[in-house]
Amino acid sequence: MKTRTMDLGKDPIGKLLFSFAVPSVSGLLITSLYNLVDQIFIGNSRLGYLGNGATGLVFPLLIVAQAFAWWFSDGCASYLSICQGKKDTSLASKAIGTSITLIELISVILAAICLLWAEPILSVFGGTPETLPMASSYLRILACFFPLLLFQCAVNGIIRCDGSPLFAMVATGAGAIVNIVLDPVFIFVLDAGIEGAAWATVIGEGVSFLLSVAYFFRSKTFRLSLKSFLPDFKAFWEPMTLGISTLITEIAVVAISLSSNASLAKWGPFSKYGPNIPISAMAVQTKIFSLLVNIAIGIVLGGAPIVGYNIGAKQGERVKKTYRLVLLWSVGVALVFLLCNEIYPDMFILPFGDGGEDSSLYMEYARKVFRLMLGSIPLTVFVKLTSLFFQSAGKPVLAMVSSLSRDILVFVPLVIALPYIGESIAPGSGVDALLYSSLIADAVGVSITLPLTISFFKKLPKELELAKLEQGDA
């Protein structure tokens, strides 16, 4: 504990951020591989782009399930780091134990819902007669193993902030490697189709689950006992509020995906692309978007222990420097991606298949999707990383406002409204008009988030000084 205090409180920020961010980014990229690998193998199998459309329908439901786990994970991780800065982690074990108990209960409830009502839910998400049977089979297999998946997601951030970012990466990576190895075996060798992809995924998740369970027998800054798992909502309240912006952010992703798929399903038949091509192309874009955003999230989560610790230790300059580095690294990655994507989007599209018999139309629409939906990705990254930064700094309200400003208040209404406007101007263009929603939402999100960021750093020195005086009086 002493070594960890000296590291986060005194060591160079760049060195600390690199040591935490590399495993964090790697872990999140590996998590993205679970879905990416499935889609790559499925898209190049006999299932083609319809298989990708089916997994795209399931993706929002997986995000809903994982959102609860990431909510608890990010909240407990931020709380643990702040407690470490205050040199008092006595309540951390109760909060962490409560979060594990709650996430297992939630996972069982969500699994039951998906098993009982898979078809109706997926129909609302834009399922067609061609994609719905495959999507239902894929979802039901995954749902049976939600308790394993959600546990691993819920504890990964805690493990990272406990001073073991490398172990957190290994736990996730081991499962992804198993998934990558088994996918071609199940899909091509055994010809198990989309069900094979699902089984490869859940077996990989099982490996990650076992490694994550093993970690809690060697945790560094807290200890769990059987009593820790008895729900203690008083101890869990602060972590729950710290992580609430993560839940909102992820639910916003679902709202965007749901509204996008519904609009594409509604207007696709009136376009030259038909009902399936727009949804399939959007599913691929969503996975690449998640991959890129996970890099930025990994960087800011790598900085979260540093920010939380130094907020607790009342060292404002180190908080400010951490944010600057996180912003520089994340936006830098986004700019490189933007350049590559605008010049040659096919490098991101073709690994998932070219659309087969409908290749010309599929590639035409997919290129539009990538160039427009990802055309302002540096702005997206700024909004999302700043929201997570506010969360790690103990400012859940600012985090929620930043997140909501882009996704719920602007993006979702635009996804619904723009196709109507497009159709009124030129019949058949609704699915094209929808693609401008991201550009507008990012512009609005930045216009709200930037002033919040400037205000936060202006007020930070006074807030930390006041907290120091209050702590001294206590």
N, C-alpha and C positions, 0 to 999 in steps of 0.2 A: 504493500500500500504506500509506503514511503517513496519507493522508486517511482511509482506511478504519479504521485503528487508532484515530484520534482520534474518529471517529464512534461506534464500538461501545464504546469505553472511557470516553467522557466526555459525549457528547451526551445530552439528556433521553431517558429510556426511552420515554415516550409517543410522542415524535416518531419515534424509531427504529422502534418497534413498528408504528406506523401506516404508515411508508414501506415496511416489509418485508411487513406482513400484507396490505395491500390488493392488491398484485400476487399474493401467494401464494393468498389466498382466491379472487381472480378466476380464477387459473389452475386451481385445483381445481374451481371451479364450472363452468368451461368444459369441463374433463374430464368432469364429470358430464353435461354437455349431450350428449355423444356418445351415451350410453345413453338419456337422457331424451327427446331429440328423436326417436330411432328409435321409442321406445315411444309417444310422442304421435301421430306420423304413422301408425304401424302400428295403434294402437288405434282410430283414426278412419278407417281404410281398410276395404276389404272383409274383411280378416283379423280385425278386431275383437279381442275379449278373448283369443281363442285365439292370435292373433299375439303379444299381450303375454305370454301364458303361455309361448310358445316362446322369446322373448328372455329371459324370466326363468329358463328352464332353462340358457341359455348363460351368463348373468351370473356364476354361481359359477366357471365355468371361466376366464372372463376375469380374475376376481379372482386365481385361482391363478397365472395367467401373470404378471399385473402385480405380484403379491406379491413375486416374486423381484427384479423391477426396482426396486420401491420399497424393498426391503430394502437393496440396494446403494446406491441413491440417498440414502436417509436416513442410512445408515452413513457414506458418503463425505462427505456434507454436514456431518454433525456433526463428523467427524474434521477436515475442512478448517477449520471455524470454530475448533476448539480449537487447531489448529496456528497459525492466524492470531493467536490470543491469545498464544501462546508465541513469536510472531514467527519461526517456522520451518516452512515449507511444503515442505521438500525432498522428503519422502516422499509428499506428497499426489498428485503426478502419477503415481507408480508405482501407488498404490492406485486412483486413478481409471481409469487405463488397464487395470489388471487387471479392474476391475469391468465395463468395457465389453466386454472379450474374453469374460468368463465369461457375461455376460447374452446375448450373441449365440449362444453355444453352447447355452445353456439354451433360448433361443427356438426354435432349430431342432429340438431334442429334443421340446419341448412341441407344436410344430406337427405333427410326424410322428405323435405319439400321437393328437392330435385328428383328424387326417385318416384314420388307420387305424381308429380305434375310436370314432367319433363316436356312433353309435347305441347301443352298449352303455353307454357312459358316461352319455349323456343319459337312458337308461332308468332307470339307478340314481338319477339326479337327479329323478325323478318324471315322466318323459315319458309321455304317453298316446298312443294311436293318432292322435288329432287333432293333437297338438302336435309329436310326434317328427319327422315329415318336415320341417316348417318349421325346427325348431331345428337339425337336422343340416345343412341347406343354409346357414343363417346362420353356423353355427360353422365350417364348412369354408372359407368365403370369408375369414373373419377370421383363421383359423389360418395361411393362406398368407402373411399379412403380419405375423405375430408379430415377426419381427426388426426391423421398422420401429417397431411399437408399443412394444416393450419397450425399445428404445434410447432413444426419446423419454422414456419414464417414468423410465429409469435416470439420465438426465443432468439432468432438470429441476430437482431439488433441488440438484444441484451448481452449476448455473448461478445459481440463486437465492443460494446462500451464497457464490458468487464475487463478489457485489456487483452482480448484474444481475437483480434480481427482476422488473423490467419486461420485460426480454427473455424471461425464462422464461414470463411470462404471454402475451406476444405470440406466442411459438412455439406454445404450446398453443391460443391463441385463433384463430389463423389457420386451423388445421386444423378447429376446431369450426365456424367460419363457413362453410367449404367444405362441411362435412357438412350444416349447416342448409339451405344453398342447394340442395344436390343431393338431399336426402331427398325433398321433394315432387316433384321432377322424375322421379326413378327410381320412386317408389312410385305416384304418381297419373298423371303424364303418360305415362310409358312402361309403367305397370302391371306393374312388375317385382317387386312384392310384397316379401317379406321379403329376397329376394336383392338387390333394389335398395337396401334400407336398409343391407345389409352393404357393398355397393360404395360407397355414399356415405361410410360410416364409414372404410373403408380408404384412400380417396382423400384424405380429410381428414388421416388419420394420416400419409400420405406427405408432405404439405405441412409438418406439424410436424416430421417427421424431417429434412427438408432444412434447415430453419431451425436445428434443434438441432446438426446437423453443422457448419453454417457458424460457429456460435458459438465452437467450439474453435480457430478460427484467430485469435480476438481475446480469449481468456480473460485475466483480470486478475492473479490471484494464483498461477497455476501455468501450466506449459507442457507440452503433450503432444508426444512424439516417437514414432517408430516403436518404439523400445525400450520405451516406456511400456506398450505393449500386450502385451508378453511377460509372462505371468502371474508375479507376484512375491507369493507367498502370505504371506511374512513381513511385507511392507509392507501387505498387505490384511487381515491378521488383526484389527487393532484396529477398522477400519471395519466389518468383518463382524460383530464382536461388538456394536458400538454399534447396528447396524441390525437385529439379530436380533429385537427386540421388534416391529418393523414386520411382519416376515414372520409371526410368530406371530399378531399381531392380524389380518392379512388372511386367513391360513389359518383362523382362528377364524370369520371372516365366512363363509367357504366351508362350514365345518362346521355353522354355524347354518343356512345356506341349504339345504344338503343334507339335514340332519335335518328341517328344517321341511317341505321339499317332500316328503320321503319319508313323513312323518307325515300330511301333508294328502292325499297320494295314497292312503294306506292307509285313512284314516278318512273322507275326503270322500264316497265312494260310500254310506256309511251315514247321511249327513246329507241334509237337504233341498236342500243346495247342489250336490250331485253332485261328480264328480271334478275338473272343470276350474275352476270358479269360485273355490274357495279358493286354488289355486295362482296363478291370474291376479291375484287381488286382492293376494296376498302379494307378487307380483312388482312391482306398482306401489308398494306400501308400501316395499319394499326400496330402490327407486330414490329415493324422497323421503327416506328415512332416510339414504341415502348422501349426498344433496345437503346435508342439514342438517349431518351429521357432518363433511362436507368443509369447511363454513364454520369449524367449531371447529378442525379440523385445520389449515386454512389460517392461522388466527390463531396457533396454537402453533408451526407451522413458520415463520411470520414472526418469531416470537421466538427460534427455534432458533439463528440466527447470533449473536444478542445473548447468549443463555445460554452457548453454547459458547465464544464469545470471552472472556466474563468469568469463566468457569470456568478457562480457560487463563491469564487475567491475574490470577487470585486475588482477584476483586472480588465477594464474596459478597452484599453488599447490593444490587448491581445485578441479580444473579440472582434474589433474592427479590422485588424490585419487578417484574421482568419477569413472573414467575409470577403475581403478584397481578393485574396488568393483563390477562394472557392469560385468567385464570380469570373475571374480571369481564366482559370482552367476550364470551367464548364462552358462558357460562351466561346472560348477558343475552339473547343471540340465541335461545338454546334456550327461554327462558321466554316470549318473544314468540310463537315458533312454537307452543308448547304451548297458549297461550291461544287462538290462532286455530284450531288443530286441534280442540280440544275443543268449541269453539262451532260451527264449521262445517267439518267435514272434507271436504265436497264440493268445496271450492275446490281441494283437492289431488287429488281422485279424478277429477272430471269431465274435466279436460284429456286424460286417457288413454282416454276413452270411458266410456259408461254401461252397457255390457253388452249392448246391442242387444235382442234378443228376450228375453233373461233379465235385463233391466234391474232389475226389482224385487228379485230374489234377489241379484244381483251387488252392487247398491248397499247392500243390507242388510248383507251380510257385509263388504264393503269398509269401511263405517263402523265396524264392530266392530274390524276389523284396525287401522285408523288410531288409534282412540281408546285401545285397549288396548296395542298394541305400541309406540306412541309416547307413552304416558301418563306415562312417567318419563324423558323425553328429557334434561332438565337433569342428571339423575344419570348417564346414559349419557355425556354430554359431559364431565362431570367426570372420570370414570374414564379415558376415552380420551385426553383432553388431558394428564392427569397422567402417563399412561404414556409419551406422546411427550416430555413435558418431562423425565422421568427419562432418556430416551434421549439427548436433546440435552445433558444435564448429565453424560454419561459414566457413567450408572448402568444398564447393560443388565439386570442381575438384577432390580432394582426395577421396571424397565419391564415385564419378562416376568411377574413376579408380579402386578402390577396388571392387566395385560391378561388373563392366564389366569384370574384370580379371577372375572371376570364371565362370560366367553364359554365357555371350555372346561369349567371345573369345575362351572358352574352352569347356564348357558343350554342347552347341548346336552342334558344329561341331562333337564332339565325339558321340553324340546320333545318328547322321546321318551316320558317318563313321564306327563305331565299328560293327554294324550288317553286313555290307559288309565283313569286315575282318572275323567275326565269320562264316559267310556262306561259305567263301572261304576255311576255314580250315575244317569245319564240317557242311555239309548241314543240315539245320533245327535248327542251334544254334544261329541264328541272334538275336532272342529275349533275349537269355541269355547273349550274348556279350554286348548288350546295357547296361546291368545293372552295368557294371564296369565304366561307364562314370562319375558317381558321385565321386567315389574314386579319379580318376585322376584329375578331375576339382577342388576338394577341395585341393589337394596337390599343384596345380599350384596357386590357389587363395591365400593360406597362404604364399607361397613363394614371392608373390608380396605385399600382405597387411602388413605383418610383418615389412619389411624395411620401408614402408611408415609410420607406427605407430611409430617406433623408431625415425625416422627423425622428425616427427611432434613434439614429446615431447622434442627433443633436441632444436628445433627452438622456441618453445612456449615462454620461458621467454623473449627472445629478442624481439619477435613480440609484446608481451603485453607491454613491457617497451617502445617500439617505439610508440605504439598506445596511451599510457598514455602521452608521451611527445607531440604528435600531438594534443591530446585533450586539453592539457594545453595551447598550443600555440593558439588554436582556442578560 
